[in-house]
């Protein structure tokens, strides 16, 4: 008998254990939530990783922005500035006559000349915590970010510092990255400059409507005075424009501007910027405020540069200045033009205002009864080359830089050429004297006819030839024959050509005029001369044979450069 227990399991081989159906079958609800949990965990993990990556990337981006220089120099005053044309008044003092600008009419005014009321007005309405923050108003910025995130394209929140950066850089992108760039630059700018410097720049940069960049040009346009002489109400009217230059434009929508400026006056009072008496006076002034707007030399229907109605002299001055600056700086004339429109130059003009008015009036009143298309051009010039007055048409001038017949039309001078070329040259070289006798006779080989044959000439306007006569008499009767004889005497047309090109400023002649005896002797030129060139040539006679280049500019100056 064995003590070890033996178990035979063979008897159980066909017996299956009974399993509860409820236990064998997995609950589908549990399976769903289990899968959902895994999915959520996966998504959460991905989001965490992505968030970390985004945070790190954002940190790197912000760090790079923070390390970048602003690229803004507020002290340089390098923004486009309006240039001034100065003329001498009856007292001999120079005063502003006209302005030159392209797209930005900006007259820079230093901080000390900007009234406190102007500073208070713009701070009150644009950034009341300007003197408390460090470039960014975080409360307003958060609101702006929320607005942007919600899909709003237009949002506020920018401080004066941020607005200044936007205006200087022209960075108008609507995005969070642009906002971050702006914030970083604003914080750095406030570390580099004082609040006064930032506010000064802002008041000289932002748009105040009608091409006015800055408060000085705005004050001159709307009130015909400098900003330093503007009242509280006038400063409020200007300050209100910049938020929406179209809507608050005082010339186009004076009632809109009234609403806006009175909001600002109220803000200034509520913020303790003005007293109750100042508030009452400003509101009273606001109720009856009028605006000057464009003066008679502006086209009210067109406020761009083409709207200027410059007189003929100013057109000529512009082109002369363009050439002068191109030569002085060794730049193209296009680049010189940009300087005239953008660098705040003072151009002292040689024009005699009264003389200019007189000849423009005379030109517009010439008798056109026999020829309605009759045109005229005139240039008055002093013996030193000073252009005193000039007119380029008999029509009333309606735009800037119009076609000028005094400087741009090169025409045959006819008999007016006779006293200024061959006779003066002969006298200067002691070939003739004013008391000399000269022969009125044709030259044997004067010109080539239609058959290619050399024939005699020239013919006089009167019948035949008068033989020997005194030089003054030959000039008086405008003899063609004596002029041709004088041409031969001085050495021929090539000598006369060299004379007028190198010494008398004739710039429109053709090379054929160096071989044509009749061209520079009796005025039958292949090329031509302008009215201004002829005026300067006649000065040659009155100056004892000395030629002076015509000039319209006395002096150029700027704040950034010495006298030119």
Secondary structure, 3 states (H helix, E strand, C coil): CCCCCCCCCHHHCCCCCCCCHHHHCCCHHHHHHHHHHHHHHHHHHHHHHHHHHHHHHHHHHHHHHHHCCCCCCCCCCCCCECEEEEEECCCCCEEEEEEECCCCECCCCCHHHCCHHHHHHHHHHHCCCCCCCCCCCHHHHHHHHHHHHCCCCCCCCCCHHHHHHHHHHCCCCCCHHHHHHHHHHHHHHHHHCCHHHHHHHHHHHCECCCCEECHHHHHHHHHCCCHHHCCHHHHHHHHCCCCCCCCCCCCCCHHHHHHHHHHHHHHHHHCCCCCHHHHHHHHHHHHCCCCCCCCCCECCCCCCHHHECCCHHHHHHHHHHHHHHHHHHCCCHHHHHHHHHHECCEEEECCCHHHHHHHHHHHHCCCCCCCCCCCCCEEEECCCCEEEEEECCCCCCCCCCCCCCCCCCCECCHHHHHHHCHHHHHHHCCCCCCCCEEEECCEEEEEECCCCCEEEECCCCCCCCCEEEEHHHHHHCCCHHHHHHHHHHHCCHHHHHHHHHHHCCCCCCCHHHHCCCCHHHHCCCCCCECHHHHHHHHHHHHCCCCCCCCECEEEEECCCCCCC
